[in-house]
Amino acid sequence: MIYTCTLNLAIDLFIETDTMQPQVVNRTKDDDIQANGKGVNVSLILKQLGIDNTALGFQAGFTGQYINDFLTKKAISTHFIEVPGMTRINVFTQVNETKEEFKLVNKGPEIPAEKTTEFLTELEKLLQEDDYLCVSGSLPQGVAPEILVAISKICHEKKVKLIIDSSYKEVLDCLFYKPFLLKPNEEELAAWYGVTLKTKKDYLAYGKRLLAEGAQNVLLSLGGEGAIFISEDIVLVGNSPKGQVVNTACAGDTLLGTFIAGILKEQPLAESLKLAIAAGSSTAFRKGLTDFSDVSDLKEQINIEEQRNKDEILA
């Protein structure tokens, strides 16, 4: 079974406006509402690619129920823990005149301690050997980053392949439990180690450090520069295709979900990375998640550089 985990679910409101001025009524040109949260996005991408999965996390109020209902309509199973309050609504605004993107992201509900305990207990009951669990995104109020370590320990003990896409520095504490895959971006990787990263050589050096400290695989997303996959045996470096960026909020989730699907389908890693970069870019070039209609064309712009010597670092 494939599980995704979004501890801080969200509804995302996407707004397009020609101008944005203070202290006046700004009329929007277009808007769209989507069930969201990083793990939810991974679930939706996996489902599009024919991979059945179950979404886990906390839901609150009618906004949380909206996400649950939305996923159910998409034939995605859910196993959410009901908590007090309201699942958050985030707002992303594209201003055409200035070509700027504004991201307003809320904190989410306050999670009682007993609900966190309930979640971990349910997780331990659900997971079975050889399952995959993808934990993505931020944490709601009341949930400490140490929950990532607790999840890692459960997965290690039950021989579950854990995938982590989260910015908290406590991700490094999870390395003791040998997670299957980490997906940082360049800013997160730099923050974890308190360094400045500027070149592919820098990215590879610290990506390989994650491997040395316990990660089995690393998928480093570099936005407009593409992505790098690093394992003990291989390094793959791919560029991003060209296009008009509309919204970057879900691009990394699309990259990850598509790459996971490639692993599950046992596709060659280089092909999986190329498809993942194309799909992530497709999402960045539209208001919502990709429908994969333009992914084949975008793939034609992507080159994957492959390196078998794990000790050599690309310049």
Sequence and secondary structure as in RCSB ss.txt:
>XXXX:A:sequence
MIYTCTLNLAIDLFIETDTMQPQVVNRTKDDDIQANGKGVNVSLILKQLGIDNTALGFQAGFTGQYINDFLTKKA
ISTHFIEVPGMTRINVFTQVNETKEEFKLVNKGPEIPAEKTTEFLTELEKLLQEDDYLCVSGSLPQGVAPEILVA
ISKICHEKKVKLIIDSSYKEVLDCLFYKPFLLKPNEEELAAWYGVTLKTKKDYLAYGKRLLAEGAQNVLLSLGGE
GAIFISEDIVLVGNSPKGQVVNTACAGDTLLGTFIAGILKEQPLAESLKLAIAAGSSTAFRKGLTDFSDVSDLKE
QINIEEQRNKDEILA
>XXXX:A:secstr
 EEEEESS EEEEEEEES   TTS    SEEEEEEE HHHHHHHHHHHTT   EEEEEEEHHHHHHHHHHHHHTT
 EEEEEEESS  EEEEEEEETTTTEEEEE     B  HHHHHHHHHHHHHH  TT EEEEES   BT  TTHHHH
HHHHHHHHT EEEEE   GGGGGGGGG  SEE  BHHHHHHHHT    SHHHHHHHHHHHHHTT SEEEEE GGG
 EEEEESS EEEE          TTHHHHHHHHHHHHHHTT  HHHHHHHHHHHHHHHHTSSS   STTHHHHHT
T  EEEE  TT    
